[in-house]
């Protein structure tokens, strides 16, 4: 997913027909963060690993920490925005939250800090 998001930010910058991006989730959830079970089991996404060799800070760029698109990014939040879901919100320009929105960082519960 991070590779797709990273590439979307590059497309936003490079496409003159795009004026902004609206970031939202699917199925009533904005983003519940990374799949920690998969990470623990060593199930690395091969596309992600290949891209990380090429762009070591790709995950930070995807989460809007090391690189910002030149155009506005609007977050439309429904449901859970946890862990990385909350982190990516910090890099957006406008945040709109529905009544069902729940925000939080789950890393402290798991002694996992990045």
C-alpha positions in Angstrom: 0.0 0.0 0.0 2.8 2.4 0.8 4.2 2.1 -2.7 0.8 2.9 -4.2 0.4 6.0 -1.9 4.0 7.1 -2.7 3.3 6.9 -6.4 0.0 8.7 -6.1 1.8 11.7 -4.5 4.3 11.7 -7.4 1.4 11.7 -9.9 -0.3 14.5 -8.1 2.8 16.7 -8.5 3.4 15.7 -12.1 -0.1 15.9 -13.5 -1.2 19.5 -14.4 -4.8 18.3 -14.7 -4.9 17.5 -10.9 -5.5 20.4 -8.5 -5.7 18.5 -5.2 -5.9 15.0 -3.7 -8.7 13.6 -1.5 -7.4 10.8 0.7 -10.0 8.5 2.1 -10.4 4.9 3.1 -12.8 2.1 2.0 -15.4 0.0 3.9 -16.0 2.5 6.6 -12.3 2.7 7.8 -9.9 5.4 6.9 -6.7 3.5 7.8 -6.0 1.1 10.7 -2.2 1.2 10.2 0.2 -1.5 9.1 -0.4 -5.2 9.4 1.8 -5.9 12.4 1.2 -9.6 12.2 2.6 -9.8 8.7 5.6 -7.6 9.7 6.4 -9.8 12.6 6.2 -13.0 10.5 8.7 -11.5 8.0 6.1 -11.5 5.1 7.7 -8.5 3.3 6.0 -7.3 0.2 8.6 -7.9 -2.6 7.5 -4.7 -4.5 7.9 -2.7 -1.3 11.3 -4.2 -0.6 12.5 -3.5 -4.1 11.3 0.2 -3.9 12.9 0.6 -0.5 16.3 -0.4 -1.9 15.7 2.3 -4.6 14.2 5.0 -2.2 15.2 4.2 1.4 12.8 6.8 2.9 9.8 5.7 0.8 7.6 4.9 3.8 8.2 8.4 5.2 7.5 10.0 1.9 4.3 8.0 1.5 3.2 9.2 5.0 3.9 12.8 4.0 6.8 13.2 6.4 9.8 13.6 4.2 8.2 15.0 1.1 5.1 17.0 0.5 3.1 17.3 -2.7 3.0 20.8 -4.1 -0.8 20.6 -4.3 -3.3 20.4 -1.4 -4.1 17.0 0.2 -7.5 16.7 1.8 -8.3 13.9 4.2 -11.9 12.6 4.4 -12.0 10.4 7.5 -14.7 7.9 8.5 -14.2 5.1 11.0 -10.8 4.2 12.4 -7.7 6.3 11.7 -5.1 4.5 13.8 -1.3 4.3 13.9 -0.1 5.1 10.4 -3.6 6.3 9.6 -3.3 9.0 12.3 0.3 9.7 11.2 -0.6 10.4 7.6 -3.3 12.9 8.7 -0.5 15.1 10.2 0.8 15.7 6.6 -2.6 16.6 5.1 -3.6 20.2 4.5 -7.3 19.8 5.4 -8.9 17.1 7.5 -12.7 16.4 7.5 -13.8 13.9 10.1 -17.2 12.2 10.2 -19.1 11.3 13.4 -17.8 7.7 13.2 -14.2 8.8 13.2 -11.8 7.4 15.9 -8.2 8.5 16.1 -5.4 6.9 18.0 -1.8 5.6 18.2 -1.6 1.9 18.9 2.2 1.8 19.0 2.5 2.6 22.7 0.3 -0.5 23.5 2.7 -2.7 21.6 6.0 -1.0 22.7 6.5 -0.2 19.0 7.9 3.3 18.2 9.1 4.5 14.9 
